[in-house]
Amino acid sequence: MYTKITITGQPPQRWPEALTALSEELRFTLSDDGIPVHVVKGDCLSVVSDGAAVTVTWSKTVEFYRALSLIPLPLAPCSIRQTAAFESCGIMFDCSRNAVLKPDALQGFLRKMALMGLNLGMMYTEDTYEVPEQPFFGYKRGRYSYDELKALDDYACMLGIELCPCIQTLGHLDRVMHWPAYHHVRENDAVIEADREETYVILEQMIRAACAPYRSKKIHLGMDEAYGVGLGAHLYHHGYENPNHIMGRHLKRLLQITESLGLEPMMWSDMYFQIDGMHYHSPNDPSPAAIAAVDPRIRLVYWDYYQDQVARYDEALRKHALFPAPTVFAGGLWTWVGPAPAYGNAIANTVAGLTACKKAGIPLVLATAWGDNGQECNLTAALLGMQLYGELTYQDAYDPEQLYARFRRCCHADAQAFLALSEMNSIPGMVSYPADPTNACKIFLYQDPLVQLFEKDMEGYDGAAHYAALAGKYAALARENPEYTLLFDFYTALAHALSLKCRWHQEAAGIVRSGDRERAALLAEDVPMTIQALEALRAVWRELWESTNKPHGFEVIDFRLGGVCARLSTAGQRMADFARGQIDDIPELSSETLIYRRRPDNSIGCTNTMGELLTAARVDC
């Protein structure tokens, strides 16, 4: 049921078009005989109602749409006044870890951001944007065309959201550097070679192409984790030089390009701390050499997703204030530990980080939605984290109940249902840390059924029972949250497959070591059912992927799940041979097992790359 409203006064430009787009989210429809909503352009966000009519005040365009979402339904008297703590607060969309968000899906996220009051969207595209002079740039990766990004920028602008690019101009370019067309400018597998003229021809083409579709003058140049600068091709061509001197020259060349285009650049700040062999939370302040290396023409982006104490962020921000360049902040939505988000980490660390940013007067904050190792977590699962950034921007302190109510209004879902997704990552009894949560879901999904690297680590944990219970829970949540049925269907299928696969992991080695051929036969008989459950998971995973992402990149999920099924088939056949007495041992299962990642306090560190999960052998050799 939609509520009729009548708009008068001073709404922002393009408001009829925007309200038409937002009608499903707001559940409003424009009418001549609706609730009177008088709109005033002012210096803050406010919503005042006497129970019969509403006055809305906004200072930024996006605040108008947040204000509409604050109107109580059914209409009741209210007096709400909110002032944004940050000039800009928004979401960085990772479109470089195999999943490239479809434009229509991105529009959906932008609509929800508008209701949340988030006014900045940053497109993290390492190579997934079109560079006309470089046909291999983003080749076969689902890269965005100029027209797609231009249309997205126009859509975001309609909603009062500034969209801008975040690219990489030094490291994190492995998907570019692996093409033979770029080997002549390769420092190493992931870093482009500085001080080479061909490099700056390509980088200027990249920067021009990256900023061309956007109104915004903001551009993020990346430059984080550029490991090996000066120690690869540069060393061969020029001999050894302090890598920080090389980075300094490289940045100056980049700033010449951005200045010629009238851009406002920013970069990650971690490399300046590494000048001293430090990280953000090392005990010492940056050295005079590190401070002198910072160019005042660029903004430094302090990224930190790992602390749950305000004081830790306070101290890191104090260190950043020593540099002669302004600081902005990037926290994290913890979408990168596997198929399920880590909401405990996201909430605790975000509350601490943004509290510190408010105290320090940081003008711009971002929530990064990284998709490390294949973007297995669908961005839809992170909506509650996005809502958290919106509420912390406009509220003085974290209020869980207020967050949950706003999530129901903006996203039409139960916040507790989304929080429950993180139960995939931890089995009762496991311990997680703010910087290093366990991700049992991914471990059990990909752990080999014969070469069980985590056998000793997982002793005492009943994953089979835990995931069986979650499968029933998620099936109920799918019914209770009808706009997200596909999302919860995916987690239902994942939990069901894990409940079956965990039974194998919990029993197989003990069966072989004890020589129990009767139980071996029963375990082998269950393998086809487990494979069938994994195939059902793969089908719903593909449907969920394609609901938000371009199809490119899902081939990696197919490879992974196909490999899991193939290994289970092999394991089942060998267990059946053991049950029949055709073989007397399965040496991978009967051999000595060691503790791999489990600590004395029962925490199991986040293990998020396939080479760490699958086998003691080389995956790519």
C-alpha positions in Angstrom: 0.0 0.0 0.0 1.5 3.3 -1.1 0.8 6.6 0.8 -0.3 9.6 -1.2 1.7 12.8 -0.7 1.5 16.3 -2.2 4.8 18.2 -2.6 4.9 22.0 -2.4 7.6 24.6 -1.7 11.3 24.2 -2.6 12.2 20.6 -3.4 15.6 20.0 -5.2 16.0 19.9 -9.0 14.7 16.7 -10.7 12.6 15.8 -7.7 9.7 14.4 -9.7 11.9 12.1 -11.6 13.7 11.1 -8.4 10.5 10.4 -6.5 9.2 8.3 -9.4 12.4 6.2 -9.1 12.1 6.1 -5.3 8.4 5.3 -5.1 9.0 1.6 -4.4 11.5 2.3 -1.7 9.6 5.2 -0.1 6.1 3.6 -0.6 4.9 7.1 -1.6 3.0 8.2 -4.7 2.5 11.8 -5.8 -1.1 13.0 -5.8 -3.1 16.2 -5.7 -5.0 15.0 -2.6 -2.2 13.4 -0.6 -0.6 14.3 2.7 0.6 17.9 2.4 4.4 18.0 2.4 5.8 21.5 2.3 9.5 21.6 1.4 12.0 24.3 2.6 15.6 24.8 1.5 17.5 25.4 4.7 20.7 24.7 6.7 19.9 21.2 8.1 17.6 18.3 7.7 14.3 18.4 9.6 10.9 16.8 9.5 8.1 18.4 11.5 4.5 17.1 11.5 1.4 18.0 13.4 -0.2 14.7 12.4 -2.0 16.2 9.4 0.7 17.9 7.4 4.5 17.8 7.2 7.2 20.4 6.7 10.5 19.0 5.4 13.8 21.0 5.4 16.9 20.1 3.5 20.4 21.6 2.9 21.8 18.9 0.6 19.8 17.2 -2.1 20.2 13.8 -0.6 18.9 15.1 2.7 15.5 15.7 1.0 15.2 12.0 0.2 16.4 10.9 3.7 13.9 13.4 5.2 11.0 11.8 3.2 12.0 8.4 4.6 11.8 9.9 8.1 8.2 10.8 7.8 6.3 8.4 10.2 3.8 6.1 8.6 1.0 6.2 9.4 1.4 9.9 9.8 1.9 11.0 13.4 3.2 14.2 15.1 7.0 14.4 15.1 9.8 16.9 15.3 13.1 15.6 13.9 16.2 17.6 13.3 19.5 16.1 12.0 22.8 17.6 10.9 25.3 15.5 9.0 28.6 14.9 10.8 30.5 14.6 7.5 30.5 16.7 4.4 30.6 13.4 2.4 29.7 9.9 3.5 29.2 7.0 1.1 30.1 3.6 -0.2 33.0 2.3 -2.3 31.7 -0.3 -4.7 34.4 -2.9 -5.4 33.9 -3.8 -9.1 37.3 -5.4 -9.5 37.2 -8.7 -7.7 35.5 -10.6 -10.6 32.0 -9.2 -9.9 31.1 -6.1 -11.8 27.8 -4.7 -10.6 25.2 -4.4 -13.3 24.1 -0.8 -13.9 20.5 -1.5 -12.9 21.6 -3.1 -9.6 23.9 -0.2 -8.9 20.9 2.1 -9.4 19.1 0.1 -6.8 21.9 0.6 -4.3 22.0 4.3 -5.1 18.3 4.6 -4.3 18.8 3.0 -0.9 21.8 5.2 -0.3 19.6 8.3 -1.0 17.1 7.2 1.7 20.0 6.6 4.1 21.4 10.1 3.4 24.6 8.8 1.9 25.9 11.3 -0.7 29.1 9.7 -2.2 29.6 6.7 -4.3 33.0 5.6 -5.3 33.5 3.1 -8.2 36.6 0.9 -7.4 37.6 -0.2 -10.9 41.2 -1.4 -11.2 40.7 -2.3 -14.9 36.9 -2.7 -15.3 36.4 0.6 -17.2 36.9 1.3 -20.8 40.2 2.9 -22.0 39.7 3.5 -25.7 43.5 3.3 -26.5 43.9 0.0 -24.5 41.7 -2.8 -25.8 43.2 -5.3 -23.4 42.3 -3.1 -20.4 39.4 -5.0 -18.7 39.3 -7.4 -21.6 36.8 -10.3 -20.9 36.2 -8.9 -17.4 32.8 -7.2 -17.8 34.3 -3.7 -17.9 32.0 -0.7 -17.9 31.6 1.3 -21.0 31.7 5.1 -21.0 28.0 5.2 -21.6 27.2 2.9 -18.7 29.2 5.1 -16.3 27.8 8.3 -17.7 24.3 7.1 -17.2 25.1 6.0 -13.7 26.6 9.3 -12.9 23.5 11.1 -14.1 21.2 8.8 -12.1 23.3 9.4 -8.9 23.2 13.1 -9.5 19.4 13.0 -9.7 19.4 11.6 -6.2 22.0 14.0 -4.8 24.8 11.5 -4.8 28.3 12.3 -6.1 29.8 9.4 -8.1 33.5 9.3 -8.7 36.2 6.9 -9.8 38.7 5.0 -7.7 41.5 3.4 -9.8 45.0 2.0 -9.3 48.0 3.8 -10.7 50.9 1.8 -9.3 50.1 -1.5 -7.6 47.0 -3.8 -7.6 47.2 -4.0 -11.4 47.8 -7.8 -11.7 44.8 -8.2 -14.0 46.4 -5.7 -16.3 50.0 -6.7 -16.0 49.3 -10.4 -16.8 48.4 -9.5 -20.4 51.5 -9.7 -22.7 50.5 -6.3 -24.1 51.7 -4.7 -20.8 54.8 -6.8 -20.1 57.0 -4.0 -21.3 55.8 -1.7 -18.5 55.6 -4.3 -15.8 57.6 -3.9 -12.6 56.3 -7.2 -11.3 53.1 -9.2 -11.5 51.0 -6.5 -9.9 52.9 -3.2 -10.2 53.5 -1.0 -13.2 57.0 0.3 -13.7 57.7 3.9 -12.6 60.1 6.2 -14.3 59.3 4.7 -17.7 57.8 7.1 -20.3 55.5 4.4 -21.8 54.0 4.0 -18.3 52.9 7.6 -18.1 51.4 7.5 -21.6 49.2 4.6 -20.4 48.4 6.1 -17.0 47.3 9.4 -18.6 45.0 7.4 -20.9 43.7 5.6 -17.8 43.1 8.7 -15.8 41.4 10.6 -18.7 39.1 7.6 -19.3 38.4 7.0 -15.7 37.2 10.6 -14.9 35.5 11.3 -18.3 32.0 9.9 -17.4 31.7 11.7 -14.1 30.7 15.2 -13.1 32.8 15.0 -10.0 36.4 16.2 -10.0 37.3 13.7 -7.3 39.5 10.8 -8.3 41.1 8.2 -6.1 44.5 7.2 -7.5 45.0 4.1 -5.2 48.7 3.5 -4.8 48.3 1.2 -1.7 50.1 -2.0 -1.1 52.4 -1.4 -4.1 54.9 -4.1 -2.9 58.1 -4.5 -4.8 58.4 -1.0 -6.2 62.0 -0.5 -7.4 62.9 -4.2 -6.9 61.8 -5.7 -10.2 62.2 -4.3 -13.7 63.2 -0.9 -12.3 66.1 -2.5 -10.5 67.2 -4.2 -13.7 67.0 -0.9 -15.7 68.3 1.6 -13.2 70.0 -0.2 -10.3 68.9 0.0 -6.7 67.2 3.2 -5.4 65.2 3.8 -2.3 61.7 2.8 -3.3 60.2 5.9 -1.6 62.1 8.2 -3.8 60.7 6.3 -6.8 57.2 6.6 -5.4 57.7 10.3 -4.9 58.7 10.9 -8.5 55.8 8.7 -9.7 53.3 10.7 -7.7 54.5 14.0 -9.0 54.0 12.7 -12.6 50.5 11.6 -11.7 49.7 15.0 -10.1 50.9 16.7 -13.3 48.2 14.7 -15.1 45.5 15.3 -12.6 46.3 19.0 -12.4 46.1 19.3 -16.2 42.6 17.8 -16.0 41.4 19.9 -13.1 41.0 16.9 -10.8 41.0 16.6 -7.0 43.1 13.5 -6.3 43.4 11.3 -3.2 45.4 8.2 -2.4 45.7 5.6 0.2 48.0 6.7 3.0 49.5 3.4 4.1 52.6 3.6 1.8 53.8 6.7 3.7 53.8 4.8 6.9 55.7 2.0 5.2 58.5 4.5 4.5 59.5 3.9 8.1 58.7 0.2 8.1 55.6 1.0 10.1 51.9 0.5 10.0 49.2 2.8 11.3 49.3 1.4 14.8 53.1 1.2 15.3 54.2 2.9 18.5 56.3 5.7 16.8 55.2 8.8 14.9 56.0 9.1 11.2 59.6 10.2 10.7 60.5 13.7 9.2 61.4 11.8 6.0 58.0 10.3 5.8 56.3 13.6 6.5 58.4 15.4 3.9 57.5 12.8 1.3 53.8 13.7 1.5 52.7 16.0 -1.3 50.2 18.6 0.0 48.3 18.5 -3.2 46.7 15.2 -2.5 44.3 13.9 0.1 45.4 11.0 2.2 42.9 8.2 2.7 43.4 6.5 6.0 41.9 3.0 5.7 41.3 0.9 8.7 38.8 -1.8 9.2 40.4 -3.7 12.1 40.0 -1.8 15.4 37.1 -1.8 17.8 38.5 0.8 20.2 38.0 4.6 19.5 41.5 5.3 21.0 43.2 3.3 18.3 41.6 5.4 15.6 42.3 8.6 17.6 46.0 7.9 17.7 46.2 7.0 14.0 44.3 10.2 13.0 46.7 12.2 15.2 49.6 10.7 13.3 47.9 11.6 10.0 47.5 15.2 11.2 51.3 15.5 11.2 51.3 15.2 7.4 51.0 18.4 5.2 47.9 17.0 3.4 44.3 16.6 4.5 43.0 13.2 5.7 39.8 11.4 4.9 38.8 8.0 6.2 37.7 4.6 4.8 36.2 1.9 7.0 34.9 -1.5 5.9 31.7 -3.5 5.6 33.5 -6.8 6.1 32.2 -8.4 2.9 35.5 -10.1 2.1 35.8 -13.1 4.4 33.8 -15.5 2.1 30.2 -16.0 1.2 28.8 -14.3 4.4 29.5 -10.9 5.8 31.1 -10.4 9.2 28.6 -8.1 10.8 30.1 -8.3 14.3 33.3 -6.8 13.0 31.6 -4.4 10.7 29.5 -2.8 13.4 32.0 -2.7 16.3 34.8 -1.4 14.1 32.6 1.1 12.2 31.2 2.6 15.4 34.6 3.1 16.9 36.1 4.5 13.6 33.4 7.0 12.8 33.2 8.1 16.5 36.9 9.0 16.2 36.4 10.7 12.8 33.6 12.9 14.3 36.0 14.0 17.1 38.8 14.7 14.6 36.5 16.7 12.2 37.2 14.4 9.3 35.2 15.7 6.3 34.8 12.6 4.2 34.2 8.9 5.2 33.7 5.9 3.1 32.5 2.3 3.7 34.5 0.0 1.5 32.7 -3.1 0.3 35.8 -5.2 -0.8 35.2 -8.5 -2.5 38.6 -10.2 -2.0 39.1 -13.6 -3.5 36.2 -13.7 -5.9 33.4 -11.5 -4.5 31.6 -14.5 -2.9 29.5 -12.2 -0.7 26.8 -10.6 -2.6 26.6 -6.8 -2.0 22.9 -7.1 -1.1 24.0 -8.9 2.1 25.9 -5.7 3.2 22.8 -3.4 3.1 22.6 -3.2 6.9 26.3 -2.0 7.0 25.5 0.7 4.6 22.5 1.8 6.8 24.9 1.9 9.7 27.0 4.5 7.9 23.9 6.6 7.2 22.7 6.5 10.8 26.1 7.3 12.3 26.4 10.3 9.9 23.1 11.8 11.2 22.9 10.5 14.8 25.1 11.5 17.7 25.7 7.9 18.9 25.1 4.3 17.9 21.6 3.2 18.7 20.9 -0.4 17.6 17.1 -0.1 17.8 17.1 3.1 15.8 19.3 1.4 13.2 17.0 -1.5 12.9 13.9 0.7 12.5 15.6 2.8 9.8 16.7 -0.4 8.0 13.1 -1.6 8.0 12.0 1.7 6.5 14.8 2.1 3.9 15.3 -1.5 2.9 12.1 -3.2 3.9 13.8 -6.0 5.8 14.4 -7.3 9.3 17.9 -6.2 10.5 18.1 -9.3 12.7 17.7 -11.4 9.6 20.7 -9.8 8.0 22.7 -10.0 11.3 21.9 -13.8 11.2 23.9 -14.2 8.0 27.1 -13.8 10.0 26.3 -17.0 11.9 27.6 -18.8 8.8 31.1 -17.7 9.8 31.4 -19.1 13.3 30.3 -22.3 15.0 29.4 -22.1 18.7 32.6 -22.2 20.7 34.8 -20.4 18.1 36.4 -17.1 19.0 36.8 -14.2 16.6 38.9 -11.0 16.8 38.0 -7.5 15.6 40.8 -7.7 13.0 40.7 -11.4 12.3 37.3 -13.1 12.4 37.0 -16.8 11.8 35.3 -17.8 8.5 34.3 -21.4 9.1 31.8 -21.2 6.2 34.5 -20.7 3.6 36.8 -23.2 5.2 34.3 -26.0 5.3 33.0 -25.2 1.8 36.3 -25.6 0.1 38.3 -27.8 2.4 39.3 -30.9 0.5 37.5 -34.1 1.7 40.7 -36.1 1.7 43.5 -33.6 2.3 41.8 -32.0 5.3 44.1 -29.1 6.3 41.8 -28.0 9.1 40.9 -31.4 10.6 42.7 -30.7 13.8 41.6 -27.1 14.0 37.9 -28.1 13.7 38.0 -30.9 16.4 35.1 -30.5 18.8 33.0 -28.3 16.6 29.7 -29.8 15.3 29.4 -28.0 12.0 26.9 -30.5 10.7 24.4 -29.6 13.4 25.1 -25.9 13.2 24.6 -25.6 9.5 21.5 -27.9 9.5 19.9 -25.5 12.0 20.9 -22.5 10.0 19.3 -24.0 6.8 16.0 -24.1 8.6 16.4 -20.6 10.0 17.3 -19.1 6.6 14.4 -20.8 4.9 12.0 -19.1 7.4 13.8 -15.8 6.9 13.3 -16.1 3.2 9.6 -16.2 3.8 9.6 -13.4 6.3 11.6 -11.0 4.1 10.0 -11.4 0.7 12.0 -8.7 -1.1 15.2 -10.7 -0.3 13.9 -14.2 -0.9 16.7 -15.0 -3.4 19.4 -13.9 -1.0 18.1 -16.1 1.8 17.4 -18.9 -0.6 21.1 -18.8 -1.3 22.1 -19.0 2.3 19.6 -21.8 2.9 21.2 -23.8 0.1 24.7 -23.0 1.4 23.9 -24.0 4.9 22.3 -27.2 3.7 25.3 -28.2 1.6 27.6 -27.4 4.5 25.6 -29.5 6.9 26.2 -32.5 4.7 29.8 -31.8 3.8 30.6 -31.2 7.5 29.4 -34.7 8.3 32.1 -36.0 6.0 34.8 -33.8 7.6 33.8 -34.8 11.1 33.7 -38.5 10.5 35.9 -39.6 7.5 39.4 -39.6 9.1 38.2 -41.3 12.3 36.4 -44.0 10.3 39.6 -44.8 8.3 41.9 -44.7 11.3 39.6 -47.0 13.3 39.0 -49.4 10.3 35.2 -49.1 10.6 34.1 -50.4 7.2 30.4 -50.4 8.1 30.4 -46.7 8.9 32.6 -46.1 5.8 29.9 -47.6 3.6 27.2 -45.3 5.2 29.4 -42.3 4.7 30.2 -43.2 1.1 26.4 -43.6 0.4 25.8 -40.0 1.5 28.3 -38.5 -1.0 25.9 -38.3 -4.0 23.4 -36.4 -1.8 26.1 -33.9 -0.8 27.1 -33.4 -4.4 23.5 -32.9 -5.3 23.2 -30.2 -2.6 26.3 -28.5 -3.9 24.9 -28.5 -7.4 21.7 -26.9 -6.1 23.9 -24.3 -4.3 25.7 -23.5 -7.5 22.4 -23.0 -9.4 21.0 -20.5 -6.8 24.4 -18.8 -6.4 24.5 -18.1 -10.2 20.9 -16.8 -10.0 21.9 -14.5 -7.1 25.1 -13.4 -8.8 23.3 -12.5 -12.1 20.7 -10.6 -10.2 23.3 -8.0 -9.2 26.4 -8.6 -11.3 27.4 -8.9 -14.9 27.9 -12.6 -15.7 31.7 -12.3 -16.0 33.5 -13.7 -13.1 31.1 -16.4 -12.1 33.2 -18.8 -14.0 35.5 -18.8 -10.9 32.7 -19.9 -8.6 31.8 -22.6 -11.2 35.5 -23.8 -11.2 35.6 -23.8 -7.4 32.3 -25.6 -6.7 32.9 -28.0 -9.7 36.2 -28.9 -8.1 34.6 -29.5 -4.7 32.1 -31.9 -6.4 34.8 -33.7 -8.3 36.9 -34.2 -5.2 33.9 -35.4 -3.2 33.2 -37.9 -6.0 36.8 -39.2 -5.8 36.6 -39.3 -2.0 33.3 -41.2 -2.1 34.6 -43.8 -4.5 37.7 -44.3 -2.4 35.7 -44.6 0.8 33.4 -47.1 -0.9 36.5 -49.1 -1.9 37.7 -49.0 1.7 34.3 -50.1 2.9 34.4 -53.1 0.6 37.9 -54.1 1.6 39.3 -53.3 -1.8 41.9 -51.0 -0.2 43.1 -51.1 3.4 43.9 -47.4 3.8 43.2 -43.9 2.6 46.6 -42.4 3.4 45.5 -38.7 3.1 42.9 -39.4 5.9 44.9 -41.7 8.1 48.1 -39.6 8.2 49.2 -37.4 11.1 47.2 -34.2 11.4 48.5 -30.9 12.9 47.0 -27.7 14.1 47.0 -25.2 11.3 45.3 -22.0 12.3 43.7 -22.7 15.7 45.0 -20.7 18.6 45.0 -21.7 22.3 42.0 -19.4 22.9 40.0 -21.4 20.2 40.1 -18.6 17.6 40.7 -19.6 14.1 42.2 -16.9 11.9 40.4 -15.8 8.7 41.6 -18.0 5.9 40.5 -16.5 2.6 42.6 -17.6 -0.3 42.2 -20.9 -2.2 45.8 -21.8 -1.9 45.5 -21.7 2.0 42.2 -23.7 2.0 42.5 -26.5 -0.6 45.8 -28.3 -0.4 49.4 -28.4 0.8 50.3 -28.6 -2.9 50.7 -25.7 -5.3 47.3 -24.6 -6.8 49.0 -22.5 -9.5 52.4 -23.7 -10.4 
